[in-house]
Amino acid sequence: MEYPLKREKIAEGVYFNSIIDKRFKTNRISVNLFLKLDKETATAYAVLPFLLRKGCATCPDFTELNKKLMGLYGAFLGADVRKIGDSQVLNLSISCLDDAYALEQEPLTQQASSILADILLKPAFVEGKFKEDDLKVEKQNLTDLIQSEINDKRSYAIGRLTELMCADEPYGINKYGSIEQAEKLDAEAVTAAYQKMIQTADIQIMYVGSGDHRIALNAFREAFAGVSRENVYQPDTTAGNEVGEVREHTDTFQVAQSKLVLGFRTGSTPQDDHGMRLMTALFGGTPFSKLFLNVRERLSLCYYCAARLDRIKGIVLVDCGVETENIEKAREEILAQLTSLQNGEFTDEELENTKLSLINSMKTVGDSPSYVEVWYLSQICYNTQNTPQNEIDLENKVTRDEVIAAAKQVKLDTVYVLTGKQEEGKGDE
């Protein structure tokens, strides 16, 4: 099967990527701007997609912009901030009905592409900078986003573990930056951040749909024709496996349920991690995994217990919600279950069931344009060219010995505990 992703360079550090899938009646076009994740710039960059989404020079009024989108059969304009490895990724996207389904043959793809290009490259500046009123609103929204992570104690604990474990790496920085930095933002600083982003970001434009991708390609090629680009960021992520003495940290909050998070380094990369993916799922990625069946069900040491692998960083995280008096017991049992995998203490049936679970999740990739986009953008980041079916075939070939070898690569690096001063009962996940 031919690899479906087609790539074309349209400007310095700007690539147009297309995946044609005739099953979809809509087209999704997104602009993904990769920037170095840095404490000094993360917050200013993070507010940009949400500011840009509010309008552009050709349609500066947010209400009018929404009317324009409704005129395209309810096209949707989205904005997001992601963290991929050591990069901060700003995302702007538009989804619209394909031209073939327009009632009066309207050029929907052309209009949607032009709107997205204008949103990105022609901001609704007033006197050469972002509007103060818009910035005030989006600063508050960004602050609320960061605060919401603090209020969700499970997410907060995972974030703190990552911050501590990767304190000397960009990966340890929050993708939204910090509340302190948000409070300092002004129109001049954010406008300067925008100009630097346009000049230096690695830009991956993704097109997923059934229509003629060349319409969007030509629209963005024309839009970038006069844009100055230099010192373009080269995304690069280090998947370290050096582990010294295990680091431990405890924070005390007013919480009813303690959180325990263990961070492991593996040294794996997306090019060679198929055994690691299967091992992680067998360890704690399914309802029949080692952690779920033993730590949660058999021993009742926690309310939840799960493992996840960040493929690009080669980091495995295990997190659980636990009563304070059970923290040490849960930690010991989590490590005991890892040891059991390293010793090959799992059945062929467990291995096959875990493969089926992974395979079923990969089969859902083609269910929506956004899933397809994320899959193939990840392939660009991983420097691989695997379709979901390729990945399924590779996972099916993973042997028991490869799972055991992967488990032996897993080394404990950091332990984080979030707990209260005294036990107050169950709840608060």
C-alpha positions in Angstrom: 0.0 0.0 0.0 1.3 3.4 -1.0 2.0 5.8 1.8 -0.9 8.3 1.6 0.9 11.4 3.0 2.1 13.8 0.2 4.5 16.6 1.2 5.4 19.7 -0.7 7.6 22.6 0.5 6.0 25.9 -0.3 8.3 28.3 1.6 11.4 28.1 3.8 10.4 25.8 6.6 6.8 25.6 5.5 5.4 22.3 4.2 2.0 21.5 2.8 1.0 17.9 3.7 -2.1 16.2 2.2 -4.0 13.0 2.8 -6.9 12.2 0.5 -9.6 10.0 1.8 -12.8 9.7 -0.2 -14.8 8.5 2.7 -15.0 12.0 4.2 -17.5 14.6 3.1 -15.6 17.4 4.9 -12.1 18.8 4.5 -9.9 19.7 7.5 -7.1 22.1 7.0 -4.7 23.0 9.9 -1.6 25.0 10.4 0.8 23.7 13.0 3.5 26.0 14.1 6.4 24.3 15.9 8.5 26.4 18.3 11.1 25.7 20.9 9.4 25.3 24.3 11.0 27.9 26.5 9.9 29.3 29.9 10.5 32.9 28.7 8.3 32.6 25.6 5.8 29.8 26.2 3.0 32.0 27.6 3.2 34.7 24.9 3.2 32.0 22.2 0.3 30.1 23.9 -2.1 33.1 23.8 -1.5 33.6 20.0 -3.8 31.0 18.5 -6.7 32.2 20.6 -6.1 35.9 19.7 -5.7 35.1 16.0 -9.0 33.1 16.0 -10.9 36.3 16.9 -10.5 37.9 13.4 -8.2 39.1 10.7 -7.6 42.2 8.6 -10.1 41.1 6.0 -12.7 40.3 8.7 -11.8 42.1 11.9 -15.1 41.7 13.7 -15.6 38.4 15.5 -19.4 38.4 14.8 -18.9 39.0 11.1 -16.3 36.2 11.0 -18.7 33.8 12.6 -21.4 34.8 10.0 -18.8 34.1 7.3 -18.2 30.7 8.7 -21.9 30.0 8.9 -22.2 31.0 5.2 -19.8 28.1 4.5 -22.3 25.6 5.7 -21.2 25.9 9.3 -17.5 25.8 8.8 -15.6 25.5 12.2 -12.5 27.5 13.1 -10.4 26.0 15.9 -7.3 27.0 17.9 -5.2 24.8 20.2 -1.8 24.5 21.9 0.0 21.2 22.1 3.3 19.9 23.4 5.1 17.4 21.2 8.4 16.3 22.6 10.5 19.4 23.3 8.4 21.6 21.0 5.4 23.9 21.7 2.9 23.5 18.8 0.4 26.2 18.0 -2.6 25.0 16.0 -5.1 26.8 13.9 -7.6 24.8 11.9 -10.7 25.0 9.8 -13.2 22.3 8.9 -15.7 22.7 6.0 -17.9 20.8 3.7 -16.2 19.7 0.5 -17.0 21.5 -2.7 -18.7 18.4 -4.2 -21.5 18.7 -1.7 -22.2 22.5 -2.0 -25.8 23.1 -3.1 -24.8 25.9 -5.6 -21.2 24.8 -6.4 -19.7 27.4 -4.1 -15.9 27.3 -3.9 -15.9 26.3 -0.2 -12.3 24.9 0.0 -11.0 28.1 -1.6 -12.9 30.3 0.8 -12.0 28.3 3.9 -8.3 28.2 2.9 -8.3 32.0 2.4 -9.9 32.5 5.8 -7.3 30.4 7.5 -4.4 32.0 5.7 -5.7 35.4 6.6 -6.3 34.5 10.2 -2.6 33.4 10.4 -0.9 36.0 8.3 -3.2 39.1 8.4 -4.1 39.7 12.0 -6.7 42.4 12.9 -4.0 44.8 14.3 -4.9 48.3 15.5 -1.9 50.7 15.2 0.4 47.8 14.4 -0.4 45.5 17.4 -3.1 43.3 18.8 -6.2 44.9 20.3 -5.9 45.5 24.1 -9.5 44.4 24.7 -9.0 41.1 22.9 -5.7 40.5 24.7 -7.3 41.2 28.1 -10.0 38.5 27.4 -7.6 35.9 26.1 -5.1 36.5 28.9 -7.9 35.7 31.4 -8.9 32.7 29.4 -5.3 31.4 29.3 -5.0 32.0 33.1 -8.2 30.0 33.6 -6.8 27.2 31.4 -3.7 27.0 33.6 -5.7 27.2 36.8 -8.0 24.4 35.6 -5.0 22.1 35.4 -4.2 23.0 39.0 -7.8 22.2 40.0 -7.7 18.8 38.3 -5.4 17.2 40.8 -4.7 14.1 38.6 -3.5 16.3 35.7 -1.7 18.6 38.1 0.2 15.6 39.6 1.3 14.3 36.2 2.3 17.9 35.2 4.4 18.3 38.4 6.1 14.9 37.8 7.0 15.9 34.3 8.3 19.3 35.5 10.5 17.7 38.1 11.7 14.8 36.0 12.6 17.0 33.0 13.6 20.1 34.9 16.6 20.6 32.6 14.7 19.8 29.4 12.1 21.8 27.4 9.7 18.9 27.9 9.4 19.9 31.6 7.7 23.2 30.7 4.0 23.7 30.7 2.7 24.1 27.2 0.7 27.2 28.3 3.5 28.7 30.3 2.6 30.2 33.7 0.0 32.4 35.3 2.9 34.8 36.4 4.0 35.2 32.8 0.4 35.6 31.6 -0.2 38.5 34.0 2.8 40.3 32.5 1.7 40.1 28.9 1.0 43.3 27.0 0.1 44.0 23.4 3.7 45.0 22.4 5.2 41.8 23.8 2.5 39.5 22.2 2.8 41.3 18.9 6.6 40.8 19.0 6.1 37.1 19.8 3.7 36.8 16.8 6.2 38.3 14.4 8.9 36.0 15.7 6.6 33.0 15.3 5.8 33.8 11.7 9.4 34.4 10.9 11.0 31.4 12.7 8.4 28.6 13.3 8.6 25.3 11.6 5.2 25.2 9.9 3.4 22.0 8.9 0.1 22.6 7.0 -2.1 19.5 7.0 -5.0 18.8 4.6 -7.3 15.8 5.2 -10.3 15.3 3.1 -11.9 14.0 -0.1 -11.6 17.2 -2.3 -8.9 18.8 -4.4 -6.0 19.6 -2.1 -4.4 21.7 -4.8 -6.9 24.5 -4.1 -5.7 24.8 -0.5 -2.1 24.3 -1.6 -2.2 27.2 -4.0 -3.9 29.4 -1.5 -1.2 28.9 1.1 1.7 29.1 -1.4 0.4 32.5 -2.5 -0.2 33.6 1.0 3.4 32.8 2.1 5.0 34.2 -1.1 5.8 37.5 0.5 6.5 36.3 4.1 10.1 36.8 5.4 11.4 33.5 6.8 14.8 33.0 8.5 16.5 31.2 11.4 13.7 28.6 11.1 13.3 26.3 14.2 14.4 22.7 13.7 12.3 20.5 16.0 14.6 18.1 17.9 13.7 16.0 20.9 16.2 14.0 23.0 14.9 10.7 24.4 17.4 10.3 27.3 17.9 7.1 29.2 20.4 8.2 31.8 19.1 7.6 35.3 21.0 8.4 38.5 19.7 8.3 42.0 15.9 8.2 42.1 14.5 11.7 42.8 11.5 12.1 45.1 9.3 15.0 45.8 6.1 15.6 47.8 3.6 18.5 47.7 1.0 19.1 50.3 -2.5 20.3 49.2 -5.9 20.3 50.7 -6.9 17.1 48.9 -9.1 14.2 49.9 -7.3 11.7 47.7 -3.5 11.5 47.4 -1.8 11.1 44.0 1.2 9.0 43.3 3.1 9.4 40.0 6.2 7.4 38.9 8.3 8.5 36.0 10.5 6.0 34.1 13.0 6.5 31.3 13.3 3.9 28.6 15.6 5.3 25.9 13.2 4.0 23.3 12.3 6.0 20.1 9.3 5.8 17.7 11.5 3.9 15.3 12.1 1.0 17.7 9.4 1.2 20.3 6.8 -1.4 19.2 7.8 -3.8 22.0 7.7 -0.9 24.4 4.2 0.2 23.4 3.0 -3.4 23.9 4.8 -3.7 27.2 3.3 -0.4 28.5 -0.2 -1.5 27.5 0.4 -4.9 29.3 1.8 -3.0 32.3 -1.0 -0.5 32.7 -2.8 0.4 29.5 -5.9 -1.8 29.6 -8.7 -3.0 32.0 -6.9 -6.3 32.1 -3.3 -4.9 32.6 -1.0 -5.9 35.5 -1.6 -2.6 37.3 -5.3 -2.7 37.0 -5.8 -6.3 38.0 -3.3 -6.4 40.8 -2.7 -2.9 42.3 -6.3 -1.8 41.9 -8.5 -4.9 41.9 -6.7 -7.7 43.8 -5.0 -5.5 46.5 -7.4 -2.5 46.4 -4.5 -0.1 46.9 -5.8 2.7 44.7 -8.8 4.0 42.9 -7.2 4.0 39.5 -3.7 3.0 38.3 -2.6 3.5 34.7 0.6 3.6 32.6 1.3 5.6 29.5 4.2 6.0 27.0 5.3 9.3 25.5 6.8 7.8 22.3 8.8 10.8 21.3 10.5 11.2 24.7 10.7 7.5 25.6 9.1 8.2 29.0 6.7 5.9 30.8 4.5 7.5 33.5 2.4 5.5 36.0 -0.2 7.5 38.0 -2.7 6.4 40.6 -5.1 7.9 43.1 -4.5 6.4 46.5 -5.3 6.8 50.2 -2.4 8.4 52.1 -1.6 5.3 54.2 -1.3 3.1 51.0 1.2 5.3 49.1 4.2 3.2 49.9 2.4 -0.1 49.4 1.1 1.1 46.0 4.6 2.2 45.0 6.1 -1.2 46.0 3.4 -3.1 44.1 3.7 -1.0 41.0 7.5 -1.8 40.9 6.7 -5.4 41.7 4.5 -5.7 38.7 7.2 -4.2 36.5 9.6 -6.8 37.8 7.1 -9.5 37.0 7.1 -8.3 33.4 10.9 -8.2 33.3 10.8 -11.8 34.5 8.3 -12.8 31.8 5.5 -13.6 34.2 2.6 -13.1 31.9 0.6 -15.6 29.8 0.3 -15.8 26.0 -3.4 -15.0 26.4 -2.6 -11.8 28.2 -0.2 -10.8 25.5 -2.6 -11.6 22.7 -5.5 -9.7 24.4 -3.2 -6.7 24.8 -2.3 -6.8 21.2 -5.9 -6.9 20.2 -6.6 -3.9 22.4 -3.8 -1.8 20.8 -4.9 -2.9 17.3 -8.5 -2.0 17.9 -7.4 1.5 19.0 -5.4 1.9 15.8 -8.3 0.9 13.7 -10.2 3.9 14.9 -7.7 6.4 13.4 -9.6 6.6 10.1 -12.9 7.5 11.8 -12.5 11.3 11.5 -10.2 13.8 9.6 -8.9 15.1 13.0 -7.7 11.6 14.0 -6.0 11.1 10.6 -4.4 14.5 10.9 -2.9 13.7 14.4 -1.7 10.3 13.1 0.2 11.7 10.1 1.5 14.8 11.9 2.9 12.4 14.4 4.6 10.4 11.7 6.3 13.7 10.5 7.5 14.3 14.1 8.7 10.7 14.6 10.5 10.7 11.2 8.6 7.5 10.3 6.2 6.6 7.5 3.8 4.1 9.0 0.1 3.9 8.2 -2.2 2.5 11.0 -2.1 -0.8 9.1 1.7 -0.8 9.1 1.7 -0.2 12.8 -0.8 -3.1 13.3 1.4 -5.4 11.4 4.5 -4.4 13.4 2.7 -4.9 16.7 1.4 -8.3 15.6 5.1 -9.3 15.1 6.2 -8.3 18.6 7.3 -11.4 20.5 7.3 -12.3 24.2 11.1 -11.8 24.3 10.8 -8.3 22.9 8.2 -7.4 25.5 10.5 -8.7 28.3 13.5 -6.8 26.8 11.4 -3.6 26.6 10.4 -4.1 30.3 14.1 -4.4 31.2 14.8 -1.0 29.6 12.4 0.8 32.0 14.3 2.6 34.7 12.7 4.5 37.6 13.8 8.2 37.5 11.4 10.3 39.6 8.6 9.7 42.2 6.1 12.4 42.9 3.4 12.4 45.6 0.6 14.9 46.1 -1.0 14.5 49.5 -3.0 16.2 52.1 -2.0 17.0 55.7 -4.6 14.6 56.9 -7.0 12.1 55.5 -10.4 13.5 54.7 -12.1 10.6 52.9 -12.4 9.4 49.3 -13.2 11.4 46.2 -11.5 14.2 44.1 -10.0 12.4 41.2 
